[in-house]
Amino acid sequence: MNEIPETGFLRLPQVLTVIPLGKTCWWEGVKSGRFPKPVKLSARCTAWRAEDIRDLINALSEQTQQ
């Protein structure tokens, strides 16, 4: 998780470098509520809060440890 900044926003390619999924799988997870919803920075710019991605990684790690 060293690639994830403490705060700020991550674009989809940055998210997918730390969560190894394809774009389609990621968007299906967002739509179903499994993954965090993005923030619209502008009409054509979508990003995720770094804190939300960090929380997701921690939650997924906890699931696999149980």
PASEBA-1860 file (N, C-alpha, C; in nm, 3 decimals):
! residues 66
1> MNEIPETG> 0.082/-0.119/0.000/0.000/0.000/0.000/0.086/0.125/0.000 ~ 0.212/0.112/-0.023/0.300/0.228/-0.027/0.270/0.317/-0.146 ~ 0.204/0.263/-0.250/0.173/0.342/-0.368/0.054/0.434/-0.346 ~ -0.022/0.409/-0.241/-0.143/0.487/-0.215/-0.108/0.605/-0.124 ~ -0.136/0.727/-0.169/-0.108/0.842/-0.082/-0.199/0.843/0.040 ~ -0.160/0.916/0.142/-0.241/0.927/0.264/-0.378/0.987/0.234 ~ -0.379/1.093/0.155/-0.504/1.157/0.116/-0.496/1.190/-0.032 ~ -0.607/1.229/-0.088/-0.609/1.265/-0.229/-0.699/1.172/-0.308
9> FLRLPQVL> -0.681/1.176/-0.439/-0.764/1.098/-0.528/-0.680/1.008/-0.617 ~ -0.738/0.895/-0.655/-0.673/0.800/-0.745/-0.762/0.779/-0.867 ~ -0.701/0.782/-0.984/-0.774/0.750/-1.106/-0.777/0.598/-1.121 ~ -0.862/0.548/-1.210/-0.881/0.404/-1.225/-0.751/0.328/-1.253 ~ -0.664/0.373/-1.343/-0.539/0.297/-1.364/-0.456/0.284/-1.236 ~ -0.456/0.386/-1.152/-0.383/0.380/-1.025/-0.447/0.280/-0.930 ~ -0.580/0.279/-0.926/-0.651/0.184/-0.839/-0.620/0.041/-0.882 ~ -0.623/0.017/-1.013/-0.604/-0.118/-1.064/-0.460/-0.167/-1.053
17> TVIPLGKT> -0.366/-0.079/-1.021/-0.229/-0.127/-0.997/-0.216/-0.191/-0.860 ~ -0.301/-0.151/-0.764/-0.294/-0.209/-0.630/-0.404/-0.311/-0.605 ~ -0.510/-0.308/-0.686/-0.617/-0.408/-0.679/-0.622/-0.473/-0.816 ~ -0.565/-0.592/-0.829/-0.547/-0.653/-0.962/-0.676/-0.710/-1.021 ~ -0.759/-0.622/-1.071/-0.882/-0.660/-1.139/-0.887/-0.593/-1.274 ~ -0.971/-0.644/-1.361/-0.995/-0.578/-1.488/-1.094/-0.464/-1.470 ~ -1.100/-0.375/-1.568/-1.190/-0.260/-1.559/-1.336/-0.303/-1.545 ~ -1.377/-0.402/-1.624/-1.516/-0.447/-1.621/-1.552/-0.502/-1.484
25> CWWEGVKS> -1.466/-0.586/-1.429/-1.491/-0.643/-1.296/-1.497/-0.532/-1.191 ~ -1.408/-0.435/-1.201/-1.409/-0.323/-1.105/-1.540/-0.247/-1.112 ~ -1.583/-0.211/-1.233/-1.706/-0.133/-1.247/-1.829/-0.212/-1.203 ~ -1.829/-0.344/-1.224/-1.939/-0.427/-1.174/-1.943/-0.423/-1.022 ~ -1.826/-0.426/-0.958/-1.818/-0.417/-0.813/-1.865/-0.283/-0.760 ~ -1.834/-0.176/-0.832/-1.880/-0.042/-0.794/-2.033/-0.037/-0.804 ~ -2.084/-0.089/-0.915/-2.229/-0.087/-0.938/-2.304/-0.169/-0.833 ~ -2.246/-0.282/-0.791/-2.312/-0.368/-0.693/-2.295/-0.319/-0.549
33> GRFPKPVK> -2.204/-0.225/-0.528/-2.180/-0.173/-0.393/-2.066/-0.242/-0.320 ~ -2.002/-0.339/-0.384/-1.890/-0.408/-0.320/-1.767/-0.317/-0.310 ~ -1.747/-0.232/-0.409/-1.635/-0.139/-0.412/-1.687/0.003/-0.396 ~ -1.603/0.095/-0.349/-1.650/0.233/-0.324/-1.692/0.306/-0.451 ~ -1.786/0.397/-0.433/-1.832/0.479/-0.545/-1.727/0.586/-0.575 ~ -1.714/0.623/-0.701/-1.618/0.726/-0.737/-1.671/0.866/-0.710 ~ -1.580/0.961/-0.720/-1.611/1.103/-0.709/-1.591/1.163/-0.848 ~ -1.688/1.241/-0.894/-1.674/1.308/-1.023/-1.599/1.440/-1.001
41> LSARCTAW> -1.477/1.447/-1.052/-1.399/1.570/-1.038/-1.437/1.671/-1.145 ~ -1.485/1.620/-1.259/-1.537/1.703/-1.366/-1.626/1.614/-1.452 ~ -1.676/1.667/-1.560/-1.767/1.590/-1.645/-1.703/1.462/-1.699 ~ -1.572/1.467/-1.724/-1.505/1.351/-1.782/-1.394/1.294/-1.695 ~ -1.392/1.332/-1.569/-1.285/1.287/-1.479/-1.345/1.224/-1.354 ~ -1.321/1.093/-1.339/-1.371/1.016/-1.226/-1.252/0.968/-1.145 ~ -1.264/0.975/-1.013/-1.155/0.931/-0.926/-1.214/0.873/-0.797 ~ -1.128/0.808/-0.721/-1.168/0.751/-0.592/-1.083/0.814/-0.484
49> RAEDIRDL> -1.142/0.834/-0.368/-1.068/0.887/-0.253/-0.965/0.782/-0.211 ~ -0.843/0.824/-0.188/-0.736/0.733/-0.147/-0.775/0.660/-0.018 ~ -0.843/0.730/0.071/-0.885/0.669/0.198/-0.981/0.553/0.174 ~ -1.073/0.569/0.077/-1.169/0.463/0.046/-1.099/0.340/-0.009 ~ -0.999/0.360/-0.094/-0.926/0.247/-0.151/-0.844/0.178/-0.044 ~ -0.782/0.255/0.043/-0.706/0.196/0.154/-0.798/0.114/0.245 ~ -0.917/0.166/0.275/-1.014/0.093/0.357/-1.059/-0.036/0.288 ~ -1.079/-0.030/0.158/-1.119/-0.149/0.082/-1.012/-0.256/0.090
57> INALSEQT> -0.888/-0.219/0.072/-0.777/-0.315/0.078/-0.771/-0.379/0.217 ~ -0.786/-0.299/0.320/-0.785/-0.352/0.457/-0.901/-0.448/0.480 ~ -1.020/-0.413/0.430/-1.137/-0.500/0.447/-1.119/-0.632/0.372 ~ -1.065/-0.626/0.251/-1.043/-0.748/0.173/-0.938/-0.836/0.241 ~ -0.836/-0.774/0.299/-0.732/-0.849/0.370/-0.790/-0.919/0.492 ~ -0.878/-0.851/0.564/-0.941/-0.912/0.682/-1.029/-1.030/0.644 ~ -1.099/-1.019/0.530/-1.185/-1.128/0.483/-1.104/-1.253/0.454 ~ -0.988/-1.236/0.395/-0.907/-1.353/0.358/-0.839/-1.415/0.479
65> QQ> -0.822/-1.340/0.587/-0.758/-1.393/0.707/-0.856/-1.471/0.794 ~ -0.984/-1.456/0.769/-1.084/-1.527/0.851/-1.112/-1.664/0.798
END
